[in-house]
Every structure is written in structure tokens, then in C-alpha cells.
């Protein structure tokens, strides 16, 4: 009842019927509530869509709808000959948001860059422990050891000093965790004794500023009047949080929403036939996987992990869950990313081989486990519950009793990050087009410590390969190392790659300028409603 009333209030405030407010308001039926409004603290696309992609900017940014990197808050940058010093020349005249809770007295400058990165990398920074002192991407990518120093040369010039050459560094700086926050706002909150508000009441330099949020109901934004790229034509942006994909589709059809997140594969044919809707698509830079927690028995035994791979009928799962919108995965990176090792042969569906491996491991009587299933749709898995139930049925055929477990999305991420699961369905959408963006945050030893590596797998051979690859600028040499890294993953099998999906973006035909983000996000800068 509470959600219904909240949505009614939201839509009333947005001047429904929405189609009557053409050009001034866009309502996006999103799939879930964000973890916070600071992308430094998150790894989920749900949070990034609600924060970094609407509210903030980064020093360098991907051109919307492409993998091309261009200037952002930095007009230009240079790299030293040894590849260890990056100098960023900052844009002048950039205004932070003026909100009901903060009025800036100065423009963006080098202090904001230092504040945003030192918070994440320095344990003695006054904001480091605010929000739990867990900077998931920053730590998973080993940025804390990579960045040895930040130097402010003047108000509009900043140097990043690195411990080693890092080939993906500029691409990494375009990622959500590298969003720039206001140091002045941080100082104000610290003096007022409520520093935690910086993550809940955000202030950025981006195209929209934050107005109001009601958990599980809505988020409201308004166009930033002094946006450095020019004020958006869209005056109001509303995220109507709608967990059920069927309800999202119903609201899209009736015009309650102009754009919806993550349609059900079964609904796509009908959407394409509706003249009031537009459905765009492209191959997703993603992977959906089933991680096996190697720190818990019996998954510390590679024979058991291989048995699990042979036990599941991946083709049947993909057909039933993705309905033609996905392809089988055999590696942890999608085939659209360079260095993909196509020579690897996937584990086949072979229950007899699974039972034989279990017998070798002393488990011919079977065992009990869990399968954690996401409560929300993601681009890499449109129906995790159904997938879990199909895996459950397959495991039963080889003597394994599995219980399907789920939680609210934020709780699911937190509990699994702490390693409470035995097995878990999750996935990843690439952030920058570099193979390291899959291997580092998902499978490295650093990521095992922070918990983003849900298999909690730390393999010295694998870590050595991806670390060496990061330090090289030669793409062919990096490719050879990443191909070997994929061979290690295939052999040790910390998780089973299930599928890569096609990304679909439905909207009403009145929406113009909406582009599919190759990295799985959604941006409303440049979008209008006729």
C-alpha cells in the first residue's frame, strides 16, 4: 500500500498524465533502489544509474553510446615517458549544483579532485571511514597501491603519480568510481557533524541535480541550470522504482513511464510490434556467472567445481531464461572484448562425468548446498530465480540437494560480499572495454579481499598474469597474457560462466536522443520528450 501511495504522489508531482508534460519531464521505470548516491561506495549499475550517470562528472568520460574516451572535467592530459605520471589540466568555470542543502561559493578546481581520490586511498583522510571505509572498485582494482601520490600543481593542474605503468589507467578514470565530489560540501558537512550526508544528499557537477528520494518508490532530479556542457532541455527527471518487469512494461504501455529498464525477453516481440514504442538493441558487454565459494567445502576441491559445470544443462537454461536474447558463455569475458580466448572448449553437459568427479572427491553420496538468486533483473540475467531453479533440478539429478536463497538487492550484495553464500548467481557489465575490467574487479586476489570476487578465489598464477598485462602498452603482448589467464580460469573454475546477453532498451516513440550505453548504464543527458 505504501508503495502505491508513494508512486501516486510521485506521478502527481510529475504533472501526470506524463505525456501531457512533453518536453519538460521524463519518467524512467528503473529496476531497484540504489545502495547510496555516491558511486565510490558501490559496484551495482542500479546505483551508478541513479548517481554517477546523472549527477556527477569525471576527469575523462566516455562519449555517450560509445567506447570512445574524451575530455570531461579535464580539458586535456599528458603522460610521462615512463608511463608513471599523468598530468590533468582541469576545465575552468565548472559549477557545482546549488541545492536546498548546499550553495557553493567557488567553481570546481584541483581541491575537488584531490578530495575525491584521497578519500578513497588514504586511511587517515577525514572522510575515509565515512560510509564504512569500503571503496569497492578502487580497492578491487588495486588503485590504493597503484596511486602513490596526488599533487596539486595549481588550482587547475593535478598530477597522479603511479607505482608502475598502468595501461588501462585513462579508461579506468572514466569509470563511475572516479566521479568528482565537492570538497567544499565535504568540509561543510564535516563542520556540521553529519559527514555521512555526502553519500545520501549528493552534490556534483553533472547534468541533473538531486531533489528527493523515497526508498523503493522514486528519485527526483532537475536540470542543472549552470551545467558546463549547457543546460539540458529536459527539466525534470524521475526514476519510478519498479522492481517487477511486467509492471514496468505495463507502465510503459500506458505512458506512466517514458523509458523502462530491463524488459523480460518474452515481452520483446510484443514491444517491437507496438507503434507507440521503440526498442533498440546491441550485444551486451557482459557475462552472467554462477560463482562457487572456494573458501567453503566442498568447493575448495576443483573436482567438485568441475562436477558442477558438467551437471548443469547450460543450453536448456539459456533457452528457457533468455528466450533467444543470450548466448552461451565459456570465458569470464564476452567475445566482443579483445583477447577473448576462443580456443577454450566449454565443459559439456555430462551428468555421468559429474557423478564420477563427485565420487573421486569422496562425495558419491552427494551433499547439500545453496544457490543464491538475485531478486532483480540485470542485463546479464533476466530471471535469476528461474535460472536457480533449473540449476537446482540439474544438481538433484547428480545427488546434490540445493536450496534457492534470495534477499533484497542491497542485502544480497552486502551478504554475498561478506562471503555468506556457498554458490551465487551474479554477473558483470564491462565499464571501460578493457579485459582488465573483468579480470581485476571480479577474479583478482585484491577483489577476493574486498568481497567483489564472489568466488573468493585467489590464484597466484592468474594474479601474476593480469598484473603483468596491466603494465604493458603492447596490445598483442597483453592479449597473450589474458589468453593464458583465461586458461587458468578454465582449469581452476572458480565460477561457471553461463551467458552473455543482448541489451534491449525500450522507450516510448516520443523519447528522442536516448542512446544505448555499451557498458550497460543509462544516461539522460541530451534526451528530450516530444
LORO-137264 format. One line per field, with one value per residue (C-alpha): residue number from 1; x, y, z; residue in three letters. Coordinates in pm, 1 decimal. Layout:
<rs>
i = NUM;... $
x = X;... $
y = Y;... $
z = Z;... $
aa = Ala;... $
</rs>
This chain:
<rs>
i = 1;2;3;4;5;6;7;8;9;10;11;12;13;14;15;16;17;18;19;20;21;22;23;24;25;26;27;28;29;30;31;32;33;34;35;36;37;38;39;40;41;42;43;44;45;46;47;48;49;50;51;52;53;54;55;56;57;58;59;60;61;62;63;64;65;66;67;68;69;70;71;72;73;74;75;76;77;78;79;80;81;82;83;84;85;86;87;88;89;90;91;92;93;94;95;96;97;98;99;100;101;102;103;104;105;106;107;108;109;110;111;112;113;114;115;116;117;118;119;120;121;122;123;124;125;126;127;128;129;130;131;132;133;134;135;136;137;138;139;140;141;142;143;144;145;146;147;148;149;150;151;152;153;154;155;156;157;158;159;160;161;162;163;164;165;166;167;168;169;170;171;172;173;174;175;176;177;178;179;180;181;182;183;184;185;186;187;188;189;190;191;192;193;194;195;196;197;198;199;200;201;202;203;204;205;206;207;208;209;210;211;212;213;214;215;216;217;218;219;220;221;222;223;224;225;226;227;228;229;230;231;232;233;234;235;236;237;238;239;240;241;242;243;244;245;246;247;248;249;250;251;252;253;254;255;256;257;258;259;260;261;262;263;264;265;266;267;268;269;270;271;272;273;274;275;276;277;278;279;280;281;282;283;284;285;286;287;288;289;290;291;292;293;294;295;296;297;298;299;300;301;302;303;304;305;306;307;308;309;310;311;312;313;314;315;316;317;318;319;320;321;322;323;324;325;326;327;328;329;330;331;332;333;334;335;336;337;338;339;340;341;342;343;344;345;346;347;348;349;350;351;352;353;354;355;356;357;358;359;360;361;362;363;364;365;366;367;368;369;370;371;372;373;374;375;376;377;378;379;380;381;382;383;384;385;386;387;388;389;390;391;392;393;394;395;396;397;398;399;400;401;402;403;404;405;406;407;408;409;410;411;412;413;414;415;416;417;418;419;420;421;422;423;424;425;426;427;428;429;430;431;432;433;434;435;436;437;438;439;440;441;442;443;444;445;446;447;448;449;450;451;452;453;454;455;456;457;458;459;460;461;462;463;464;465;466;467;468;469;470;471;472;473;474;475;476;477;478;479;480;481;482;483;484;485;486;487;488;489;490;491;492;493;494;495;496;497;498;499;500;501;502;503;504;505;506;507;508;509;510;511;512;513;514;515;516;517;518;519;520;521;522;523;524;525;526;527;528;529;530 $
x = 0.0;281.8;449.9;126.0;67.0;425.7;402.3;73.4;237.7;535.3;329.8;114.5;424.5;548.4;230.3;65.0;-65.4;302.1;252.1;82.1;404.7;600.6;949.8;964.3;954.4;1081.5;991.8;1219.4;1085.6;1403.0;1453.0;1558.5;1671.7;2031.8;2269.8;2364.8;2419.3;2797.2;2936.7;3264.0;3084.4;2906.7;2953.5;2595.2;2463.1;2144.1;2342.6;2554.3;2245.0;2097.7;2417.6;2729.0;2546.5;2307.1;2464.7;2843.1;3123.3;3469.3;3803.9;3765.8;3439.4;3308.5;3113.1;2756.9;2668.4;3031.2;3352.6;3545.2;3710.6;3710.6;3764.5;3540.2;3631.7;3985.7;4024.6;4340.2;4602.6;4956.1;5166.2;5532.7;5777.7;5798.2;5415.7;5405.1;5289.5;4957.7;4900.5;4541.0;4463.3;4124.2;3833.4;3764.0;3423.2;3254.7;2974.6;2869.0;2499.4;2311.3;2055.0;1832.0;2114.0;2424.0;2520.9;2874.6;3095.3;3352.5;3390.0;3528.6;3906.6;4200.1;4096.4;3786.5;3995.1;4232.8;3939.9;3759.0;4059.3;4229.2;3907.8;3933.3;4306.7;4413.0;4310.0;4381.9;4160.4;3872.9;3617.9;3782.9;3584.6;3257.5;3024.0;3219.1;3565.9;3496.0;3566.4;3482.6;3605.9;3903.2;4021.7;3928.1;4136.2;4428.5;4416.1;4522.9;4865.6;4878.9;4834.9;5131.6;5070.7;4843.1;4997.2;4816.8;5043.9;4793.1;4414.7;4366.5;4651.3;4677.8;4936.7;4866.8;5184.1;5169.4;5376.9;5401.6;5288.1;4918.1;4785.8;4412.2;4457.2;4281.8;3994.2;3967.8;3948.8;3633.1;3460.3;3191.2;3409.9;3623.4;3334.4;3430.9;3263.8;3274.1;3546.5;3370.7;3049.1;3250.7;3407.5;3066.2;2918.1;3219.5;3195.3;2820.7;2887.5;2697.9;2958.5;2754.3;2511.3;2766.2;2671.9;2296.5;2237.6;2472.1;2631.9;2805.8;2871.9;2660.3;2357.0;2097.5;2089.4;1929.4;1598.9;1428.3;1439.8;1195.6;1335.0;1166.1;940.7;1107.8;1404.5;1357.4;1612.4;1609.4;1825.7;2141.9;2092.5;2467.0;2580.4;2912.9;2800.1;2481.3;2151.0;1951.5;1626.7;1473.6;1371.2;1262.5;1387.4;1208.1;1315.7;998.3;1144.1;950.1;1102.0;853.4;942.0;581.4;466.7;741.7;615.2;253.0;352.4;549.2;247.9;11.4;255.1;322.7;687.9;871.6;1161.5;1192.1;1481.0;1545.1;1244.5;1154.5;1277.3;925.5;786.4;1027.3;838.3;518.2;714.6;860.1;510.6;373.7;383.7;396.3;724.7;1080.3;1310.1;1681.0;1936.0;2302.4;2526.1;2595.7;2946.2;2854.1;2869.0;2627.8;2800.7;2748.1;3023.5;3133.1;3273.9;3612.0;3662.2;3373.7;3375.2;3333.3;3405.2;3767.7;3809.2;3843.5;3692.3;3368.4;3370.5;3417.7;3138.5;2905.9;2995.9;2921.0;2598.3;2410.4;2237.4;2354.7;2184.9;1845.8;1894.9;1979.5;1685.0;1435.8;1571.6;1697.3;1445.3;1681.4;1839.6;2155.6;2443.3;2633.7;2943.2;3262.5;3501.8;3475.8;3488.3;3243.2;3354.8;3317.8;3622.7;3973.1;4187.1;3886.9;4026.8;3801.6;4025.1;3895.5;3643.7;3349.6;3258.6;2985.0;2658.4;2753.5;2578.3;2771.8;3102.6;2970.2;2885.4;3227.5;3405.7;3197.3;3291.5;3661.1;3616.1;3457.2;3108.6;2937.8;2653.7;2602.1;2588.6;2374.6;2438.3;2264.6;2208.3;2170.6;1945.9;1924.0;1588.5;1617.3;1666.8;2009.3;2126.8;2328.5;2041.6;1675.3;1537.3;1781.2;1512.7;1419.3;1785.2;1846.3;1551.6;1676.9;2025.9;1863.4;1682.9;2000.8;2202.2;1940.4;1997.8;2358.1;2270.6;2316.6;2038.6;2033.8;1825.1;1743.3;1810.4;1736.5;1734.2;1652.1;1906.0;2120.6;2123.2;2202.0;2508.3;2628.6;2583.1;2747.7;3033.4;3090.6;3101.5;2789.0;2692.4;2810.6;2713.3;2569.0;2427.5;2562.2;2721.5;2907.2;2875.5;3204.8;3283.5;3555.1;3606.8;3936.8;3973.9;4128.2;3791.3;3654.2;3959.9;4069.2;3742.1;3595.3;3874.4;4187.3;4327.2;4259.5;3892.7;3879.0;3979.9;3715.8;3447.5;3365.9;3530.1;3229.1;3419.8;3674.3;3935.8;4298.1;4532.0;4896.1;4945.5;4632.4;4717.7;5070.8;4937.5;4684.5;4930.4;5192.7;4930.6;4831.8;5190.1;5228.3;5123.2;5163.5;4814.8;4938.7;5152.7;4864.7;4638.1;4873.9;4875.4;4497.0;4453.8;4669.5;4470.0;4151.4;4315.8;4385.1;4023.6;3901.4;4127.4;4056.8;3691.8;3613.9;3290.7;3090.7;3029.8;2666.7;2567.0;2625.7;2307.2;2184.4;2096.4;1747.2;1626.6;1250.6;1112.3;811.4;846.7;821.2;1161.9;1444.7;1821.8;1833.9;2140.7;2224.8;2530.0;2770.5;2863.8;2506.9;2416.5;2162.1;2225.8;1958.7;2187.1;2081.9;1745.7;1417.5;1048.3;839.3 $
y = 0.0;235.7;186.9;250.0;576.6;683.6;621.3;810.7;1104.3;1082.8;1085.3;1369.3;1576.0;1497.2;1651.8;1338.9;1241.3;1229.7;1252.3;1587.0;1724.8;1656.7;1803.1;1900.2;1569.6;1221.1;927.6;625.4;298.5;174.3;-172.4;-111.4;122.7;248.2;147.7;514.5;823.5;804.8;578.1;541.5;308.1;86.1;-169.8;-206.9;-48.5;38.2;275.9;413.1;490.2;685.5;870.5;896.3;887.9;1174.7;1375.3;1361.4;1404.4;1250.5;1387.1;1190.9;1044.4;801.6;965.7;853.8;546.6;468.6;328.4;641.6;837.9;1216.6;1514.9;1559.4;1781.3;1766.3;1950.4;1756.9;1528.4;1405.0;1104.9;1099.0;893.3;621.3;598.6;671.3;1035.8;1154.4;1529.5;1652.2;2010.3;2096.6;2278.5;2628.5;2774.7;2444.1;2497.4;2257.0;2205.8;2453.3;2259.2;2316.3;2180.0;2334.0;2656.3;2652.5;2959.0;2856.7;2667.8;2316.0;2300.1;2074.4;2052.8;1857.3;1606.3;1553.1;1522.4;1266.3;1036.5;1087.7;989.2;650.7;592.9;744.4;576.2;894.2;1110.7;1252.5;1103.4;765.6;583.1;761.6;509.6;207.5;264.9;18.6;161.6;-141.7;-56.1;142.0;-146.6;-424.7;-257.2;-211.9;164.9;204.8;62.6;195.6;566.1;666.3;1040.5;1320.9;1663.5;1992.9;2198.9;2484.5;2525.2;2370.2;2120.0;1785.1;1509.8;1142.9;951.2;576.2;294.3;131.8;187.9;101.4;55.4;83.9;390.3;650.4;410.2;342.1;713.8;731.5;479.7;562.3;532.1;820.1;1069.3;1405.3;1523.0;1870.3;1924.6;2241.0;2046.6;1782.7;2048.5;2199.2;1864.2;1771.1;2100.5;2044.0;1697.5;1498.6;1391.0;1082.7;1310.0;1346.9;995.3;1044.7;1405.8;1427.2;1732.8;1705.0;1897.9;1678.0;1747.5;1691.0;1773.6;1562.5;1673.6;1392.3;1017.8;775.9;423.9;167.9;441.0;724.4;955.7;1308.3;1523.1;1860.8;2004.1;2176.3;2536.7;2606.5;2276.5;2330.8;2146.4;2353.5;2320.2;2008.8;2056.8;1801.1;1996.3;1713.8;1355.9;1098.0;742.6;547.3;245.2;-56.2;-393.2;-607.9;-608.0;-683.1;-374.9;-168.8;-279.6;-203.9;148.0;199.1;97.7;333.6;625.6;634.3;582.8;707.4;460.3;127.5;-84.2;-446.3;-588.1;-954.3;-1142.2;-1281.0;-926.1;-802.2;-930.2;-752.0;-434.7;-433.2;-451.3;-159.7;161.2;372.7;210.7;193.0;-97.0;-56.0;-330.1;-423.4;-707.4;-662.8;-623.4;-859.9;-1202.7;-1381.0;-1632.5;-1884.0;-1837.1;-2117.4;-2000.2;-2177.7;-2096.3;-2326.8;-2703.1;-2887.3;-2606.9;-2588.7;-2904.0;-2832.2;-3172.8;-3063.9;-2735.3;-2921.7;-3160.3;-2863.2;-2742.3;-3083.1;-3116.7;-2817.9;-2809.5;-2465.8;-2475.9;-2551.2;-2278.6;-2017.4;-2117.0;-2100.9;-1789.1;-1573.6;-1675.9;-1605.1;-1294.6;-1462.3;-1683.6;-1947.4;-1823.4;-2022.2;-1748.0;-1470.8;-1203.8;-1163.2;-1244.0;-875.8;-786.1;-815.8;-1103.1;-1340.3;-1695.5;-1879.9;-2188.9;-2286.4;-2571.4;-2533.8;-2804.2;-3011.8;-3118.3;-3462.9;-3583.6;-3910.8;-3725.6;-3503.5;-3807.9;-3961.2;-3642.6;-3629.0;-3990.0;-3904.2;-3625.1;-3866.6;-3724.5;-4008.5;-3976.3;-3614.6;-3309.0;-3007.4;-2652.0;-2325.9;-2125.2;-1753.5;-1592.0;-1217.6;-1053.5;-808.9;-828.0;-747.5;-721.1;-1040.4;-1235.8;-1153.6;-1412.7;-1534.6;-1718.3;-1933.7;-1998.6;-2104.4;-2342.1;-2504.0;-2543.6;-2687.5;-2951.1;-3040.2;-3079.4;-3308.9;-3549.6;-3598.9;-3630.0;-3269.6;-3107.9;-2731.9;-2463.5;-2143.7;-1830.3;-1462.9;-1126.8;-764.1;-638.5;-427.9;-702.0;-962.5;-768.3;-699.8;-1052.7;-1209.9;-961.0;-1089.4;-1445.8;-1588.2;-1784.2;-2120.2;-2056.0;-1742.9;-1615.5;-1276.2;-1108.9;-811.2;-549.3;-402.9;-44.8;51.2;-207.5;-334.7;-705.2;-599.4;-452.4;-806.9;-989.3;-735.4;-645.1;-997.4;-1253.9;-1095.7;-1160.1;-794.2;-842.3;-1159.3;-949.0;-681.8;-939.2;-835.4;-1160.3;-1369.1;-1695.3;-1560.5;-1721.5;-1606.7;-1774.0;-1651.3;-1763.0;-1581.2;-1267.6;-1259.4;-1278.2;-996.3;-776.8;-814.0;-739.0;-411.6;-286.6;-335.8;-95.9;-351.3;-486.8;-811.4;-887.3;-808.5;-1033.5;-1330.5;-1285.3;-1253.3;-1565.1;-1755.8;-1607.5;-1745.5;-2089.1;-2071.0;-1976.9;-2264.7;-2510.1;-2392.3;-2295.0;-2055.3;-1977.6;-2107.7;-1856.7;-1902.4;-1645.3;-1317.4;-1129.4;-882.7;-543.9;-411.1;-58.4;6.2;358.2;548.9;682.9;1038.7;999.3;1135.2;1119.2;813.8;603.3;252.4;258.9;-23.2;-58.5;-126.0;206.6;470.1;840.7;1107.3;1391.1;1502.9;1324.5;1502.7;1415.1;1543.1 $
z = 0.0;92.2;-245.8;-430.0;-244.1;-297.4;-670.3;-688.4;-514.0;-746.8;-1060.3;-934.0;-865.8;-1214.6;-1361.0;-1492.4;-1735.3;-1827.9;-2199.0;-2145.4;-1998.5;-2315.7;-2324.3;-1957.5;-1766.2;-1833.3;-1608.8;-1612.2;-1470.8;-1300.9;-1158.2;-798.0;-523.6;-519.7;-241.5;-192.6;-406.7;-402.4;-676.6;-483.8;-243.3;-496.5;-771.1;-892.8;-1212.0;-1023.8;-803.4;-1087.8;-1297.1;-1006.0;-915.0;-1131.8;-1463.6;-1385.5;-1100.8;-1141.6;-1393.2;-1417.9;-1538.5;-1860.6;-1989.6;-2246.1;-2525.4;-2454.8;-2658.5;-2749.9;-2601.7;-2708.1;-2428.2;-2439.8;-2211.8;-1908.8;-1616.3;-1754.1;-2084.1;-2168.8;-2013.1;-2073.5;-1967.7;-1871.8;-2077.8;-1814.1;-1801.8;-1427.2;-1410.4;-1554.3;-1562.7;-1593.5;-1697.1;-1549.7;-1705.2;-1569.6;-1488.8;-1393.2;-1139.8;-866.6;-802.1;-588.0;-383.1;-83.2;136.4;-28.2;-205.1;-349.6;-314.9;-575.7;-902.9;-940.9;-903.4;-814.6;-448.1;-551.1;-747.2;-454.4;-211.0;-428.4;-468.2;-131.1;44.4;-124.8;-95.8;239.1;564.2;759.7;539.2;748.2;507.0;451.0;719.7;643.2;482.2;604.5;453.9;170.9;-173.2;-376.6;-725.4;-601.0;-383.8;-627.3;-898.2;-656.3;-702.5;-339.3;-428.5;-783.5;-698.8;-483.2;-476.4;-598.0;-648.1;-696.7;-921.2;-924.0;-899.4;-1241.8;-1276.1;-1095.4;-1120.2;-1049.7;-960.6;-1016.7;-871.9;-1213.2;-1570.9;-1598.7;-1949.8;-1864.0;-1638.5;-1855.1;-1927.6;-1555.0;-1483.6;-1696.8;-1468.7;-1214.4;-903.1;-1038.7;-1011.8;-865.0;-543.2;-389.9;-129.0;-13.0;51.1;235.9;459.9;532.7;635.2;848.1;1038.6;1088.2;1231.5;967.1;707.7;611.3;423.6;143.8;27.9;71.0;-36.9;-336.1;-493.5;-828.7;-1148.0;-1378.0;-1597.6;-1322.7;-953.8;-683.8;-532.5;-341.9;-280.5;-123.2;-95.5;-321.2;-463.2;-655.2;-712.6;-845.1;-1028.6;-1201.7;-1480.2;-1357.5;-1478.8;-1495.1;-1643.7;-1820.3;-2132.6;-2145.1;-1963.9;-2053.4;-2244.4;-2009.5;-1698.4;-1467.3;-1446.2;-1230.8;-1152.0;-1069.9;-889.6;-1019.0;-932.2;-1126.4;-1500.8;-1600.3;-1411.6;-1576.2;-1915.3;-1825.8;-1717.6;-2036.3;-2247.7;-2064.6;-2070.9;-1695.4;-1791.0;-2096.1;-2063.7;-1881.8;-1756.2;-1843.5;-2024.6;-1994.7;-2304.4;-2351.3;-2385.5;-2651.6;-2961.2;-2848.9;-2772.9;-3123.1;-3274.3;-3068.6;-3278.7;-2963.1;-2855.7;-2983.8;-2893.3;-2961.8;-2901.0;-2920.7;-2797.1;-2428.0;-2288.5;-2007.6;-1851.2;-1620.6;-1396.0;-1117.0;-856.6;-625.5;-291.7;-285.2;83.6;177.6;147.6;-81.1;-331.5;-222.6;-435.4;-808.1;-888.3;-724.3;-915.2;-1242.4;-1146.0;-1104.9;-1453.1;-1605.0;-1404.6;-1545.0;-1882.0;-1987.1;-2328.3;-2172.9;-1911.9;-2176.2;-2394.1;-2104.6;-1930.7;-2217.7;-2486.9;-2772.9;-2618.8;-2489.2;-2595.6;-2400.3;-2218.5;-2170.4;-2058.7;-1799.1;-2071.3;-2361.6;-2718.2;-2812.0;-2597.8;-2742.1;-2605.9;-2588.8;-2598.9;-2840.1;-2838.8;-2494.9;-2500.8;-2263.2;-2011.6;-2168.9;-2009.6;-1879.9;-1561.1;-1567.2;-1566.2;-1285.3;-1072.9;-1143.6;-1032.3;-715.2;-642.4;-691.8;-438.3;-188.1;-238.5;-423.0;-169.2;-274.0;-46.6;35.7;-82.3;-163.9;-481.7;-422.5;-683.4;-749.2;-665.4;-957.6;-1332.1;-1462.5;-1823.5;-1779.1;-1618.0;-1687.0;-1444.3;-1180.3;-984.1;-1281.9;-1358.5;-998.0;-1003.6;-1324.4;-1176.2;-862.5;-1071.3;-1261.9;-940.9;-793.9;-1083.8;-967.8;-599.6;-484.6;-282.0;-334.4;-165.4;-355.2;-144.9;-212.4;-33.9;-109.6;-364.1;-133.0;131.4;-134.1;-246.8;106.2;242.6;-59.9;-40.2;312.8;179.9;342.4;30.2;-94.0;-456.7;-611.1;-938.5;-1031.5;-1330.7;-1466.6;-1733.8;-1850.2;-1756.6;-1999.4;-2274.5;-2132.4;-2037.0;-1707.4;-1609.2;-1585.7;-1450.9;-1189.1;-1013.9;-1037.3;-1003.4;-856.4;-509.0;-422.9;-515.3;-303.3;-1.7;-64.6;-147.2;-503.1;-611.5;-507.4;-555.4;-302.0;-525.6;-512.3;-758.9;-772.4;-1133.7;-1250.5;-1049.7;-1193.0;-1549.8;-1516.0;-1321.7;-1595.6;-1860.9;-1692.9;-1709.2;-2084.4;-2357.9;-2638.4;-2711.6;-2868.5;-2563.7;-2330.7;-2538.8;-2495.8;-2117.9;-2096.2;-2311.2;-2060.8;-1773.8;-1927.5;-1946.3;-1571.7;-1502.6;-1719.6;-1537.9;-1183.0;-1242.6;-955.2;-1133.9;-1423.2;-1699.5;-1805.3;-2066.4;-2246.6;-2321.7;-2580.5;-2432.1;-2511.7;-2437.6;-2476.5;-2473.0;-2597.9;-2951.9;-2815.5;-2649.3;-2864.2;-2823.8;-2596.3;-2672.1;-2555.0;-2333.4;-2433.6;-2067.3;-1955.5;-1797.0;-1886.6;-1941.9;-1985.4;-2088.9;-2437.7;-2417.6;-2491.2;-2492.6;-2781.2 $
aa = Unk;Unk;Unk;Unk;Unk;Unk;Unk;Unk;Unk;Unk;Unk;Unk;Unk;Unk;Unk;Unk;Unk;Unk;Unk;Unk;Unk;Unk;Unk;Unk;Unk;Unk;Unk;Unk;Unk;Unk;Unk;Unk;Unk;Unk;Unk;Unk;Unk;Unk;Unk;Unk;Unk;Unk;Unk;Unk;Unk;Unk;Unk;Unk;Unk;Unk;Unk;Unk;Unk;Unk;Unk;Unk;Unk;Unk;Unk;Unk;Unk;Unk;Unk;Unk;Unk;Unk;Unk;Unk;Unk;Unk;Unk;Unk;Unk;Unk;Unk;Unk;Unk;Unk;Unk;Unk;Unk;Unk;Unk;Unk;Unk;Unk;Unk;Unk;Unk;Unk;Unk;Unk;Unk;Unk;Unk;Unk;Unk;Unk;Unk;Unk;Unk;Unk;Unk;Unk;Unk;Unk;Unk;Unk;Unk;Unk;Unk;Unk;Unk;Unk;Unk;Unk;Unk;Unk;Unk;Unk;Unk;Unk;Unk;Unk;Unk;Unk;Unk;Unk;Unk;Unk;Unk;Unk;Unk;Unk;Unk;Unk;Unk;Unk;Unk;Unk;Unk;Unk;Unk;Unk;Unk;Unk;Unk;Unk;Unk;Unk;Unk;Unk;Unk;Unk;Unk;Unk;Unk;Unk;Unk;Unk;Unk;Unk;Unk;Unk;Unk;Unk;Unk;Unk;Unk;Unk;Unk;Unk;Unk;Unk;Unk;Unk;Unk;Unk;Unk;Unk;Unk;Unk;Unk;Unk;Unk;Unk;Unk;Unk;Unk;Unk;Unk;Unk;Unk;Unk;Unk;Unk;Unk;Unk;Unk;Unk;Unk;Unk;Unk;Unk;Unk;Unk;Unk;Unk;Unk;Unk;Unk;Unk;Unk;Unk;Unk;Unk;Unk;Unk;Unk;Unk;Unk;Unk;Unk;Unk;Unk;Unk;Unk;Unk;Unk;Unk;Unk;Unk;Unk;Unk;Unk;Unk;Unk;Unk;Unk;Unk;Unk;Unk;Unk;Unk;Unk;Unk;Unk;Unk;Unk;Unk;Unk;Unk;Unk;Unk;Unk;Unk;Unk;Unk;Unk;Unk;Unk;Unk;Unk;Unk;Unk;Unk;Unk;Unk;Unk;Unk;Unk;Unk;Unk;Unk;Unk;Unk;Unk;Unk;Unk;Unk;Unk;Unk;Unk;Unk;Unk;Unk;Unk;Unk;Unk;Unk;Unk;Unk;Unk;Unk;Unk;Unk;Unk;Unk;Unk;Unk;Unk;Unk;Unk;Unk;Unk;Unk;Unk;Unk;Unk;Unk;Unk;Unk;Unk;Unk;Unk;Unk;Unk;Unk;Unk;Unk;Unk;Unk;Unk;Unk;Unk;Unk;Unk;Unk;Unk;Unk;Unk;Unk;Unk;Unk;Unk;Unk;Unk;Unk;Unk;Unk;Unk;Unk;Unk;Unk;Unk;Unk;Unk;Unk;Unk;Unk;Unk;Unk;Unk;Unk;Unk;Unk;Unk;Unk;Unk;Unk;Unk;Unk;Unk;Unk;Unk;Unk;Unk;Unk;Unk;Unk;Unk;Unk;Unk;Unk;Unk;Unk;Unk;Unk;Unk;Unk;Unk;Unk;Unk;Unk;Unk;Unk;Unk;Unk;Unk;Unk;Unk;Unk;Unk;Unk;Unk;Unk;Unk;Unk;Unk;Unk;Unk;Unk;Unk;Unk;Unk;Unk;Unk;Unk;Unk;Unk;Unk;Unk;Unk;Unk;Unk;Unk;Unk;Unk;Unk;Unk;Unk;Unk;Unk;Unk;Unk;Unk;Unk;Unk;Unk;Unk;Unk;Unk;Unk;Unk;Unk;Unk;Unk;Unk;Unk;Unk;Unk;Unk;Unk;Unk;Unk;Unk;Unk;Unk;Unk;Unk;Unk;Unk;Unk;Unk;Unk;Unk;Unk;Unk;Unk;Unk;Unk;Unk;Unk;Unk;Unk;Unk;Unk;Unk;Unk;Unk;Unk;Unk;Unk;Unk;Unk;Unk;Unk;Unk;Unk;Unk;Unk;Unk;Unk;Unk;Unk;Unk;Unk;Unk;Unk;Unk;Unk;Unk;Unk;Unk;Unk;Unk;Unk;Unk;Unk;Unk;Unk;Unk;Unk;Unk;Unk;Unk;Unk;Unk;Unk;Unk;Unk;Unk;Unk;Unk;Unk;Unk;Unk;Unk;Unk;Unk;Unk;Unk;Unk;Unk;Unk;Unk;Unk;Unk;Unk;Unk $
</rs>
